[in-house]
Amino acid sequence: MSSHLAPQAKELTVGELADRSGVAASALRFYEREGLISSRRTSGNQRRYSRDTLRRVAFIRTSQRLGIPLAAIREALGLLPEDRTPTRQDWARISERWRADLDERIRTLQRLRDDLSECIGCGCLSLDRCALSNPYDRLSTHGPGPRRLIE
């Protein structure tokens, strides 16, 4: 059963926020515990969220899909204004902080895609080319894991 928010309402219940954002109420409570969103409590101890929380939840979900850690998301949200609804410029400023990291991730994923047919990710190109690409297992001195793919 879906609840609908009256247009004049200034705040959302946890159920309304869940319905509007597509995020489970349990996840919203988790976000609140983690300091990503906040609510006020009514006299009956019920959560009430400001309407701009919808944008924050959308930002959180999108950031998570990009692989941004919760700590970085929390830090970014802390840079948003408390006294007004964040603007497009506010969000752009926040997103710009992650551009270099995302660009590096894209390069890493492209390298992984391009090398995947020859590498099983053991630390070298260990199929039939291992002796040529990693003679005497020299990459092992650089640490464990798929060194060619993470360097």
N, C-alpha and C positions, 0 to 999 in steps of 0.2 A: 504494500500500500504506500503510495507516494504522497507526501505532503507538498502543498504548494504555498509559496511565500506571497503574501499580499504585497502589491507594489509599494505601499506606503510604509511597510515594515523597515525598521532601521537595523534590526539584528536578526540573526538566524539561530535557530536551535541546532544542536549537533545533528539531528535527523535531517533538517532542512539543508544544512551545509553538506551533509553526505549525499543527499539526493541531487543537489545542484552541482556538486563537484565531481560526482561519480567515484568518490573515495569512501571506503567503509568508515563507519563511525569509530571503530576500533583504531584505524589508522590515524584518524583525526585526533583522537585522545593521545596516541603515541606522539604525533607531531607536537602536541601541546606539552607533553612531558619532556620532550627533547628541546623545547624552547623555540620551535619553528613558527608556531602560531600561538595566539593567546585568546583568552575569553574572559568575560566577567561572569560572576556568579550571581544568580538571582537570590532573593530571600529564601527560596526553597532549594538552594544549592544546585540549580540547573545552569549549565553552560549557555552563554549567549555570545555569539561571534558577530563582529562588525561585518558589514557586507564586503569590505575590501579583502576580507580573509579568503574569499573565493579566488581572487587573483593570486594571493600568496600560495594557496594550495595548488593552483594550476602551475605556478612557478616551481614549487617543490617537486611536483610530479614530473614536470618536463626536465628539471635538473637531474632528478634521479635517473630518468631514462637516458640521459647523456652520460651517466656514470659519475656525476659529481658527488663526492662524499657529503654526508649530512652535516659534518662540521663546517665545510665550506659553504653549504647552503645556509646554515644558521648565521655564519659570519656575514654573508651577503645580505640576508634579510635584516640583520642588525644595522645595516647602512641605510635602510629605507626610512623615510620620515614617519614619525609617530603621530603627528598632528594633522595629517591629511592623507588622502588616498594617493598612493604612488602614481606618478605619471608615466607615460611612455619613455620620457627621457630618464627617469629614475631607473626603470627596468633596463634600458639600454646601457646605462652607466654600469650597472651591476653585471650584465652579461658580458660587457667588454673586458671585464677583469678576467674572464675565463677563456678568452679567445686564444691566447697562446697555448694554453693547456689542451684545448680542444683541437687546435691545429696539429699539435704533436701527437695526440691520440689518433687523429685521422692518418697521419704519416705512418704511424706504427701499424695501424690496421691495414693500410695499403701494402706495406712491406710484408705483413703476415699473409695477406691474400696472394701476393705475387710469389712468395717463397713456399707456400703451403704444399704445393705439389711435390716439392723436393725435400721438404723437411718434416720430420715427425715431432720436432720440438724437444729433443732430448738434450740439447746443448751444442749440437753440431748438425751438419747435414749428414745424418748417419745412415742413409740408405746406401746405394752403391757408390756414392761420391764422397763418403766420409774421409777416406785417405787423402783425397785431393783438397777438400775444403777444411778439414780439421786434422791435419797429420799429427800423430802422437797425442791426440786429445788436448792440444794446446789451449783450447777455450776453457777447459776445466779450471785453469788458473784464474779465470775471471769470475768464478763463483758458480753456484749451482743453477740449474734450470736452463731454459732455452736461450742461451746467450745471444745467438745470432738474431733472434727475433725481438729481444728486449733491449738491445744496445743500439 
